[in-house]
């Protein structure tokens, strides 16, 4: 069997659209620049300017992973990152005497609390990792994003691509645009440069994926289709009874067609050895119907119950495809799952089977 070989690509540097002044105040440039990690790689920075121009607002990038965007809470000091915790995780890391040690991440942490109207020391940060194919195919670049609005835009766009069945690996465009924004705390409006992501071949209008678009697509994939029950009223007239039987037969045929549409979905992929991360693996325990109230409307869903690799219970909304396949699976089936948190629930947006245990049927 052919084995996949994984290689850690070295870091070239960062792509950014602002600089830090000597007084510690960040300044927006309105165009992309590079900051090279090593002076020996200055040639890459010069090639960047040659390919994209001196003040580019749009660059072509390539994702080499299905998960190029990481969101975390991080605190910085003069030496760099002092502590961090990945979004959705309970435990993070803290640097003590140049050694990383485990640290519980709590909302009551003194660094996560705003003091005297100032921003907390611990801030939300997104990190985007990619290649720039026109510059080099063996060096990784990163873009750090600290604005919550921009983090949501990038994350929503990537999740939406997954939901509509597109691979995240491939070529995208990263571009800057100026937008009017309003601060929630005081209603103050201002113009700000916003980083956006766009899959190659798509129109720029598709880059603004809103949270509502995610919810709509999740509901479309996860809502249970309730079977229609036809009420049959007894008639004395034989002709009416005959017509009633004909209509009933037609409805049965339509129902069969509808069932076939629901069931005939492509099977979920099975991950190969070494192509998954243990932290994203979950053991299947069962599933149950739940009702979510949205805008006064009760919607039916199927919730899967799982156990992570640290024996913590996890529940998440499943789509029809996964539900149909898990009906045939026994407890102990292991999957790689990716979640999105919306409406105070976890939603499964991407999954692969690691170990599939089929139920034994008595003969």
Steps between C-alpha positions, in 0.01 A plus 500: 500500500631843406588710803464876526808692608452819700754782502506808724554797269720781638358845572585777256346784698176692544270690269350810662331827411620712789813583695573569867642841576780549752248629754308171475210640298402294190464685170284382210673500159208407274708247304686174564865479600721209609712462808770241438597270787867472402717755320627215282150486350487869401490382140145373560388846616650661191331242277168574673528868406605411147204265444223697672634856485612739771153550655287192420145473632440153353731197501458140388554238772470122523370294792682170549274383783126460552540696824708807418337733754556475876322716756639538849504728802851626562688733733824665394785660693834650394638153425207396280216259580466452878199267496234381257197274471343371178137592443268240652774344715493504880875467548767723353873559533698749707870578462685488832879540496508430125307173543141441390278361776132403502260766625124490550327767294222668699274798417575629851875520429636844594649541152164436331313767697480862384630746758421872520337495158820370336523195275594179684858378462371171359360561151342287229736437211468317170799350318478419129770271353562479126747483213554775244547288184637788292778545758585153631335160548715386791456788746202575722366850559267605780254786542397596854151646539387667822177674405195294605306618193772384261552173691129424460507586128794268429365220717148525353635490145708187565216321682256588222736352240502177701122496528448529125742213445811689384851399602694768685825386339574705190542856374330800658537876489572710805402863457447823692191714477385806695170461686294712734476346847313597816620441855237317703579667833449863390361490144804683359542440123833495317662369182733207542702271272367143509675184379281273287541157350377386157528162329658522155232525233232651728351848481609745773140540612514141630768586757254649749361187666279598790420293807143469369634329185678243717188435708282469191736246342531306827122486533466389140739210565385409852123553527300179515255456213174414671297235310163621383200301626205500263158488664272259316129581532256216428259576216180318404538589137710230324628751245633727773664200669668409172635854456617500860694175446658640184615818680629291790701282263647810332597643838670172591706518182592863578592396853727226367674746269542744789648227722744403227616864473565509874685168518701525178780714641868431436656284777723668757871469433718269710828656611823319418769419756681814608253737333319602817578665833421321826370818663221510237397135550177407677341170601133458400260425788156550344255764380167651593241742357498854640293812434657845457287811531601761242303825474199333659510207256576149627741309275583130529860378489706193577768543766795261509665409829875435501799466732828677426845349551511642854170329594302825491141471369423707191162550329452654155233540232544256211393532136290240313801340334682426826176398676419243231847345518511490881169311508700200380788556745549360848639667810876531466502644149772766485474814287701813431263793555514874440251725678347842461333664801179687415168550684669373820548158337784311337436411134704239314624663178760245394555134586695187405482145627811373676361166619155388389330234714197359319213369713471122508160385382368171642414246230 
